[in-house]
Amino acid sequence: MKIMMSAGEASGDMHAAAVAAEIKREYPDADIFGMGGDNMRNAGVRIIYDIGNLGIIGVVEVIRHLSLFFKLRTFLRHAMMEEKPDVVVCVDYPGFNMKIAHVAKELGIPVVYYIAPTIWAWHKGRAKNIVRDVEHVASIFPFEAEAYREAGARVTFVGHPLADTVKASMSYEEAMMFFGGDRVKKRILLMPGSRKNEVEKLLPAMLKTADILTEKCECQFFLPRAGTISSEFIQGFLKNASPRLDIIVTADRIYDLMRICTACIASSGTATLETALMGLPTVLVYRLSAITWFLAKHLVRVEYAGLPNILLHKEVTPELLQDKVTAGNIAEVVLPWLTNEVKRQENIRELKSVRAVLGEGGAVRRTAELILRTAEGK
């Protein structure tokens, strides 16, 4: 059995890797190959294109890199023609993966889309390409599955993979020792994103916020580096930060790190859902180019940017977007969680509702089973 996977960024690489590992448990001889990163490689996927060159978001940013995407699409088309996979699995990264799904359809290869485009946030007319090109959608939200069903797609609600994976592997004491946590200080997690342009837009404001918070109380900051971001790139920002900041750069065991932190400042995306599931009070920050932001304001049909807020229909994770992303504004949200434990616990209680909405685990296993059935033509 031969399976091709296409993931374009760090979170997709992580989710694809979990499914690949599950498939390998069921079919050890399965040949899984495709576009991805270190997580997929470690799960036994044969990487034919490393996603370290990607990590682009926004209309303007994508336009600047159109030649790269055209070349990559041609490269993956040739790979499909040569390898002849039994199924192509697209994981997130909709702007590019919808094109890959169409290529696979033209070549007569069935497609499973896992973590599919958010047609519930955009106009539902966007679903017509999914209906045309995708054999089966593995949906991670119940309301998303219903939207795809109404659009005419074959869809199965598999559940959200984070309900399985977001949990600490260490005790609190073990994690404190592992990360060098300072018991005297408030421990704050900085998560500027997994794309270079996200880090460029957000990390400077986070570091200025860290300086403000350090003036108010004793703080220790942890900065987990995504696999798509180099250490040198991160250090380029840190060398310009205030020398009084206590910042530790980390690279793994993110949920254990969340367990010992007091609060978090995070880029919009999967990270805010992960912190919600770990019960970590978080402020969501995000900046887009002016053109991308203008289009999003007129095309996106959701009230909130953060998944915890979308799921609960209320702002349990405070959001600061565009011009509101300033050190002063971020500090104003975070500081009460550092100085008033009652307020912090109030937010933690609200976040507990997120896990209940996502439902029981088993998403990875159900997705792997769906892919195998599709590959076998069932």
Solvent accessible surface area in square Angstrom, and as a share of the most:
residue,aa,sasa,rsa
1,M,76,0.34
2,K,53,0.23
3,I,0,0.00
4,M,0,0.00
5,M,0,0.00
6,S,0,0.00
7,A,0,0.00
8,G,0,0.00
9,E,15,0.07
10,A,22,0.17
11,S,25,0.16
12,G,1,0.01
13,D,5,0.03
14,M,59,0.26
15,H,9,0.04
16,A,0,0.00
17,A,10,0.08
18,A,30,0.24
19,V,1,0.00
20,A,0,0.00
21,A,29,0.22
22,E,38,0.17
23,I,0,0.00
24,K,53,0.22
25,R,164,0.60
26,E,117,0.52
27,Y,83,0.32
28,P,99,0.62
29,D,138,0.71
30,A,3,0.02
31,D,47,0.24
32,I,1,0.01
33,F,0,0.00
34,G,0,0.00
35,M,0,0.00
36,G,0,0.00
37,G,6,0.06
38,D,84,0.44
39,N,70,0.36
40,M,0,0.00
41,R,101,0.37
42,N,127,0.65
43,A,22,0.17
44,G,41,0.40
45,V,5,0.03
46,R,99,0.36
47,I,34,0.17
48,I,48,0.24
49,Y,40,0.15
50,D,59,0.30
51,I,4,0.02
52,G,41,0.39
53,N,103,0.53
54,L,15,0.07
55,G,6,0.06
56,I,21,0.11
57,I,48,0.24
58,G,12,0.12
59,V,58,0.33
60,V,30,0.17
61,E,15,0.07
62,V,53,0.31
63,I,104,0.53
64,R,179,0.65
65,H,73,0.33
66,L,76,0.38
67,S,73,0.47
68,L,49,0.24
69,F,23,0.10
70,F,111,0.46
71,K,145,0.61
72,L,4,0.02
73,R,71,0.26
74,T,68,0.39
75,F,86,0.36
76,L,0,0.00
77,R,75,0.27
78,H,94,0.42
79,A,11,0.09
80,M,1,0.01
81,M,98,0.44
82,E,139,0.62
83,E,37,0.17
84,K,149,0.63
85,P,8,0.05
86,D,58,0.30
87,V,0,0.00
88,V,0,0.00
89,V,1,0.00
90,C,0,0.00
91,V,1,0.00
92,D,31,0.16
93,Y,16,0.06
94,P,38,0.24
95,G,54,0.52
96,F,12,0.05
97,N,0,0.00
98,M,27,0.12
99,K,99,0.42
100,I,0,0.00
101,A,1,0.01
102,H,64,0.28
103,V,6,0.03
104,A,0,0.00
105,K,104,0.44
106,E,99,0.44
107,L,59,0.30
108,G,65,0.62
109,I,19,0.10
110,P,42,0.26
111,V,1,0.00
112,V,0,0.00
113,Y,0,0.00
114,Y,1,0.00
115,I,20,0.10
116,A,5,0.04
117,P,1,0.01
118,T,47,0.27
119,I,0,0.00
120,W,31,0.11
121,A,7,0.06
122,W,81,0.28
123,H,134,0.60
124,K,86,0.36
125,G,33,0.32
126,R,71,0.26
127,A,1,0.01
128,K,141,0.60
129,N,48,0.25
130,I,2,0.01
131,V,59,0.34
132,R,121,0.44
133,D,6,0.03
134,V,14,0.08
135,E,72,0.32
136,H,20,0.09
137,V,1,0.00
138,A,0,0.00
139,S,0,0.00
140,I,10,0.05
141,F,6,0.02
142,P,64,0.40
143,F,79,0.33
144,E,2,0.01
145,A,2,0.02
146,E,80,0.36
147,A,7,0.05
148,Y,0,0.00
149,R,117,0.43
150,E,116,0.52
151,A,38,0.30
152,G,52,0.50
153,A,13,0.10
154,R,129,0.47
155,V,20,0.11
156,T,46,0.27
157,F,81,0.34
158,V,1,0.00
159,G,2,0.02
160,H,6,0.03
161,P,1,0.01
162,L,0,0.00
163,A,16,0.12
164,D,41,0.21
165,T,52,0.30
166,V,1,0.01
167,K,139,0.59
168,A,30,0.23
169,S,87,0.56
170,M,26,0.12
171,S,50,0.32
172,Y,78,0.30
173,E,94,0.42
174,E,98,0.44
175,A,0,0.00
176,M,6,0.03
177,M,167,0.75
178,F,104,0.43
179,F,14,0.06
180,G,44,0.42
181,G,17,0.16
182,D,45,0.23
183,R,153,0.56
184,V,113,0.65
185,K,47,0.20
186,K,73,0.31
187,R,25,0.09
188,I,0,0.00
189,L,0,0.00
190,L,0,0.00
191,M,24,0.11
192,P,4,0.02
193,G,24,0.23
194,S,24,0.16
195,R,36,0.13
196,K,100,0.42
197,N,22,0.11
198,E,8,0.04
199,V,1,0.00
200,E,91,0.41
201,K,58,0.24
202,L,1,0.01
203,L,0,0.00
204,P,49,0.31
205,A,9,0.07
206,M,0,0.00
207,L,12,0.06
208,K,135,0.57
209,T,0,0.00
210,A,0,0.00
211,D,40,0.21
212,I,54,0.27
213,L,0,0.00
214,T,33,0.19
215,E,112,0.50
216,K,123,0.52
217,C,29,0.17
218,E,101,0.45
219,C,6,0.03
220,Q,7,0.03
221,F,0,0.00
222,F,0,0.00
223,L,0,0.00
224,P,22,0.14
225,R,63,0.23
226,A,25,0.19
227,G,67,0.65
228,T,26,0.15
229,I,3,0.02
230,S,50,0.32
231,S,51,0.33
232,E,134,0.60
233,F,45,0.19
234,I,4,0.02
235,Q,90,0.40
236,G,29,0.28
237,F,41,0.17
238,L,29,0.14
239,K,161,0.68
240,N,121,0.62
241,A,21,0.16
242,S,33,0.21
243,P,139,0.88
244,R,122,0.45
245,L,21,0.11
246,D,43,0.23
247,I,39,0.20
248,I,54,0.28
249,V,52,0.30
250,T,16,0.09
251,A,68,0.53
252,D,85,0.44
253,R,111,0.40
254,I,41,0.21
255,Y,28,0.11
256,D,4,0.02
257,L,0,0.00
258,M,3,0.01
259,R,107,0.39
260,I,1,0.01
261,C,10,0.06
262,T,15,0.08
263,A,0,0.00
264,C,0,0.00
265,I,0,0.00
266,A,0,0.00
267,S,5,0.03
268,S,27,0.18
269,G,33,0.32
270,T,36,0.21
271,A,19,0.15
272,T,0,0.00
273,L,0,0.00
274,E,14,0.06
275,T,1,0.00
276,A,3,0.02
277,L,15,0.08
278,M,41,0.18
279,G,18,0.18
280,L,3,0.02
281,P,0,0.00
282,T,2,0.01
283,V,0,0.00
284,L,0,0.00
285,V,0,0.00
286,Y,23,0.09
287,R,77,0.28
288,L,32,0.16
289,S,23,0.15
290,A,84,0.65
291,I,99,0.50
292,T,14,0.08
293,W,70,0.25
294,F,119,0.49
295,L,61,0.31
296,A,22,0.17
297,K,129,0.55
298,H,127,0.57
299,L,92,0.46
300,V,45,0.26
301,R,132,0.48
302,V,45,0.26
303,E,149,0.67
304,Y,41,0.16
305,A,42,0.33
306,G,0,0.00
307,L,37,0.19
308,P,0,0.00
309,N,0,0.00
310,I,25,0.13
311,L,10,0.05
312,L,27,0.14
313,H,153,0.68
314,K,95,0.40
315,E,90,0.40
316,V,2,0.01
317,T,2,0.01
318,P,29,0.18
319,E,29,0.13
320,L,20,0.10
321,L,43,0.21
322,Q,27,0.12
323,D,130,0.68
324,K,126,0.53
325,V,1,0.00
326,T,56,0.32
327,A,15,0.12
328,G,43,0.41
329,N,52,0.27
330,I,0,0.00
331,A,6,0.05
332,E,127,0.57
333,V,36,0.21
334,V,0,0.00
335,L,42,0.21
336,P,44,0.28
337,W,18,0.06
338,L,5,0.02
339,T,90,0.52
340,N,56,0.29
341,E,88,0.39
342,V,101,0.58
343,K,99,0.42
344,R,39,0.14
345,Q,65,0.29
346,E,84,0.38
347,N,13,0.07
348,I,25,0.13
349,R,140,0.51
350,E,70,0.31
351,L,2,0.01
352,K,137,0.58
353,S,49,0.32
354,V,0,0.00
355,R,88,0.32
356,A,83,0.65
357,V,61,0.35
358,L,3,0.02
359,G,39,0.37
360,E,144,0.64
361,G,31,0.29
362,G,13,0.13
363,A,1,0.00
364,V,16,0.09
365,R,114,0.42
366,R,64,0.23
367,T,0,0.00
368,A,3,0.02
369,E,70,0.32
370,L,5,0.03
371,I,0,0.00
372,L,13,0.07
373,R,107,0.39
374,T,13,0.07
375,A,16,0.12
376,E,73,0.33
377,G,70,0.67
378,K,163,0.69
